[in-house]
Amino acid sequence: MKQRTMSLVIVAALSGCGGGTTGRLVELRTTLTTDLGADHRFTTGLGWTVTLAEAQIATGAMYYFDGEPAFTSVRPGLIEQLIEALEPIHVAYAHPGHYVAGNAKGEQLSPFSADLLAGPAELPVGDGVSGSFRSATFSFAAPSAGPAQDALEGKVVRVLGTARKDGRTIHFLASAGLTDLEKTAKDAQVSGCDFTAAEVLHDGTVTITVHPKVWFSLVDFAELPDGSPEAPAELGPESTARIAFALGLTQLSAYTFSFKPL
């Protein structure tokens, strides 16, 4: 196993552990992927059939814990009016006071960027300590590394695609920066995500699965012009569609984690 530098979080976790099968340093390879089919298509709760042509993302640090994932129905006040307007669609929102992370079990600290439609991306290797993994924090970062940093043009997410409904086809461009996400997620971190319960005993791979359908679950494309492949309609900074997109990016259900031993 290659030599690694442990962060203060992992050093603290190790110092509090005894012997046996928990508390041993493990290497955590990290893979980023999506649940999209080969056609990159899904239908939202508002009835829009969305097909993605591009989907770039810039990730930040990932943290793993032994506490149960967060499942609450608290609505942030900033977007309450938007949610009420979109009833009867119901979306679960996480509140920091309802999530107990528990003990730190692992992390991957290096920023990265990837094209989600290009297949699974290998992120930098992280570290952890053996034991129970049950929840995680997903975070975004300004693009500073990885193959998609130029395409992102300073944003943390950029998506190009089409949305179809009632005979209309809308060519759209949706993007968001850190400031967009920090309005509903402190430090652009999504805390309390589901990590499929795993007893980590040895080195292995953490797979982070992104669910783009959740990103667009509240987006109503009806307010956009049709656009074209050459000039897609952008979700404007102050538009309801842009607010809904930014909100979707910070939902717990948009990111799930799992572990597979080597």
C-alpha positions in Angstrom: 0.0 0.0 0.0 1.4 3.4 -0.9 2.3 5.9 1.8 -0.4 8.4 2.5 -0.7 11.7 4.5 -3.6 11.6 6.9 -5.7 14.7 7.6 -6.5 15.9 11.1 -10.0 14.3 10.8 -8.6 10.9 10.2 -5.8 11.2 12.8 -8.4 12.1 15.4 -10.6 9.2 14.4 -7.6 6.8 14.6 -6.6 8.1 18.0 -10.0 7.3 19.5 -10.1 3.7 18.1 -8.9 0.5 19.7 -7.6 -2.6 18.0 -9.6 -5.3 16.2 -11.4 -4.7 12.9 -12.1 -1.0 13.5 -9.7 2.0 13.4 -7.2 0.7 10.9 -6.2 3.0 8.1 -7.6 2.1 4.7 -7.2 3.5 1.2 -10.4 4.7 -0.4 -10.3 4.9 -4.2 -13.1 7.2 -5.5 -15.3 6.8 -8.6 -17.9 9.4 -9.8 -20.7 8.1 -12.0 -24.4 8.7 -12.7 -27.6 6.6 -12.9 -28.4 7.7 -16.4 -29.2 5.2 -19.1 -27.3 5.1 -22.4 -29.7 7.7 -23.9 -29.1 10.1 -21.1 -32.8 10.7 -20.8 -35.3 11.0 -18.0 -38.8 12.4 -17.3 -39.2 14.8 -14.4 -42.1 15.1 -12.0 -43.4 18.1 -13.9 -43.7 15.9 -17.1 -40.7 17.2 -19.0 -38.6 14.6 -20.9 -35.1 15.8 -20.6 -32.2 14.5 -22.7 -28.7 15.6 -21.7 -26.0 16.4 -24.3 -23.4 17.6 -21.8 -23.1 17.5 -18.0 -20.0 18.8 -16.3 -19.4 19.0 -12.6 -16.7 20.3 -10.2 -16.5 18.5 -7.0 -14.9 19.4 -3.7 -14.1 17.4 -0.6 -16.1 14.2 0.3 -16.6 13.1 3.9 -17.9 9.8 5.2 -19.4 9.1 8.6 -21.0 6.3 10.7 -24.1 8.3 11.5 -27.4 7.5 9.8 -28.3 9.6 6.7 -30.6 12.6 7.1 -34.2 12.3 6.1 -36.4 15.2 7.0 -39.1 17.3 5.5 -38.0 20.8 6.5 -38.3 23.5 3.9 -35.7 26.3 3.7 -37.5 29.6 3.9 -35.6 31.0 1.0 -37.4 28.8 -1.5 -40.6 28.1 0.3 -42.7 30.1 -2.1 -41.2 28.2 -5.0 -42.1 24.9 -3.4 -45.7 26.0 -2.6 -46.1 27.0 -6.3 -45.1 23.6 -7.4 -47.4 21.6 -5.2 -48.5 18.8 -5.3 -44.9 17.7 -5.9 -43.3 16.9 -2.6 -39.5 17.0 -2.2 -37.6 16.2 1.0 -35.2 18.7 2.3 -32.4 18.2 4.8 -31.9 20.5 7.8 -28.5 20.5 9.6 -30.3 20.2 13.0 -31.8 16.9 12.0 -28.6 15.1 10.9 -26.1 13.6 13.4 -23.0 12.7 11.4 -21.4 10.7 14.2 -17.8 9.7 13.8 -15.6 10.7 10.9 -14.7 7.5 8.9 -13.1 8.7 5.7 -12.6 11.5 3.2 -11.4 12.5 -0.2 -10.2 16.1 -0.1 -8.9 16.9 -3.6 -11.1 19.0 -5.9 -11.8 17.5 -9.3 -14.0 18.0 -12.3 -15.6 15.6 -14.8 -17.9 15.1 -17.7 -20.7 12.9 -16.2 -21.7 11.6 -19.7 -18.2 10.3 -20.4 -18.5 7.3 -18.2 -17.2 6.7 -14.6 -14.5 9.2 -13.6 -11.7 8.2 -11.2 -11.2 10.9 -8.6 -8.1 11.3 -6.4 -7.6 8.6 -3.8 -8.9 9.3 -0.3 -8.2 7.8 3.2 -10.4 6.3 5.9 -10.5 4.2 9.0 -12.1 0.7 9.1 -15.6 0.5 10.6 -19.2 1.3 9.7 -19.9 3.8 6.9 -23.5 5.1 6.7 -23.7 8.7 5.5 -21.7 11.2 3.6 -21.2 14.8 2.7 -21.0 15.7 -1.0 -19.5 19.1 -1.9 -18.9 21.3 -4.8 -15.8 23.4 -5.5 -14.7 26.0 -8.0 -13.2 24.1 -10.9 -9.4 23.9 -10.3 -8.5 20.4 -11.4 -9.7 17.6 -13.6 -10.6 17.3 -17.3 -13.8 19.4 -17.3 -12.4 22.6 -15.7 -12.2 24.5 -18.9 -15.7 23.5 -20.1 -17.2 24.7 -16.8 -16.0 28.3 -17.4 -15.9 29.0 -13.6 -19.2 27.3 -12.8 -19.5 24.2 -10.6 -22.2 22.6 -12.8 -23.0 23.1 -16.5 -25.6 21.1 -18.3 -26.7 21.3 -22.0 -29.7 19.4 -23.3 -33.3 19.4 -24.5 -36.6 19.3 -22.7 -39.8 18.1 -24.4 -43.4 18.5 -23.3 -46.8 19.1 -25.0 -45.2 19.3 -28.5 -42.5 21.8 -27.5 -38.8 21.1 -27.7 -36.6 23.5 -25.7 -32.8 23.6 -26.1 -31.4 24.7 -22.8 -28.2 25.6 -21.0 -28.3 25.3 -17.2 -25.4 26.3 -15.0 -24.7 27.2 -11.4 -21.8 28.7 -9.4 -20.8 28.4 -5.8 -22.8 31.5 -4.8 -26.0 29.9 -6.3 -25.6 26.8 -4.2 -24.5 28.5 -1.0 -28.0 30.1 -0.7 -29.4 26.8 0.3 -26.4 24.7 1.3 -23.7 26.1 3.6 -20.3 26.1 2.0 -21.9 24.3 -1.0 -21.9 21.1 1.0 -24.8 18.5 0.9 -24.6 16.8 4.3 -26.4 13.7 5.3 -26.4 11.9 2.0 -27.2 8.1 2.0 -24.1 5.9 2.1 -25.3 2.3 1.6 -24.4 0.8 5.0 -21.0 -0.9 4.8 -18.6 -2.5 7.2 -15.3 -1.3 5.7 -12.5 -3.7 6.8 -9.9 -3.2 4.0 -9.0 -0.9 1.1 -11.7 -0.4 -1.5 -13.6 1.9 -3.8 -16.2 4.5 -2.8 -18.6 5.1 -5.7 -20.5 8.4 -5.8 -23.6 8.2 -7.9 -25.1 11.4 -9.2 -28.8 11.5 -10.0 -29.3 14.3 -12.6 -33.1 13.8 -12.6 -33.2 15.2 -9.1 -31.4 18.3 -10.3 -34.3 19.1 -12.6 -37.2 17.8 -10.4 -38.6 21.3 -9.8 -37.5 23.0 -13.1 -40.4 24.1 -15.3 -39.0 24.9 -18.7 -42.2 26.5 -19.9 -40.9 30.0 -19.1 -37.9 29.6 -21.5 -37.9 30.3 -25.2 -37.3 27.3 -27.4 -33.7 28.1 -28.2 -31.7 26.1 -30.7 -28.8 23.7 -30.8 -26.6 26.7 -31.7 -28.1 29.1 -29.2 -29.7 27.2 -26.3 -32.0 29.1 -23.9 -30.2 29.8 -20.7 -31.7 29.6 -17.2 -31.4 33.2 -16.2 -29.8 34.1 -12.9 -33.0 35.5 -11.3 -35.4 33.2 -13.1 -37.6 30.7 -11.2 -36.1 27.9 -13.4 -32.6 28.8 -12.3 -33.6 28.9 -8.6 -35.3 25.5 -9.0 -32.2 24.1 -10.7 -29.8 25.4 -8.0 -32.2 23.9 -5.3 -32.1 20.5 -7.1 -28.3 20.5 -7.0 -28.3 20.6 -3.2 -30.8 17.8 -2.5 -29.8 14.8 -0.5 -31.3 12.4 -3.0 -29.2 13.7 -5.8 -26.1 11.9 -4.5 -25.7 8.4 -3.1 -22.6 6.6 -2.0 -21.5 3.0 -1.8 -18.4 0.9 -1.0 -16.9 -2.1 -2.6 -13.8 -3.8 -1.2 -10.8 -4.4 -3.5 
